[in-house]
Amino acid sequence: MVTIAVMTIAPLPFYAERLDPTRNMARFYALEVSEDLFGKTRLERRWGRIGSRGQVKVELVLTSAEASKRIDALVRQKTRRGYLPK
């Protein structure tokens, strides 16, 4: 296993939960922008069941502005699907 140090540019810019007890649904979705050791901006997406580690997907982006656009699009998508920001 390889561990890579990451410097955080900003705290979690987005964290939301979707709860529906009738469907036994308790999900979370989080986004974080950070910079890796080589100075590249990365957007980390984390999602899963509340209480679990969940899944992670990391996207390398060229600039912080590009990451911001991507975050805005993902936030709109998740809020339309019923996630509530916390």
PyMOL commands that set and color helices and strands:
alter all, ss='L'
color gray80, all
select helices_A, chain A and resi 21-23+64-80
alter helices_A, ss='H'
color red, helices_A
select strands_A, chain A and resi 6-8+14-20+25-36+41-49+55-61+84-85
alter strands_A, ss='S'
color yellow, strands_A
deselect
rebuild
show_as cartoon
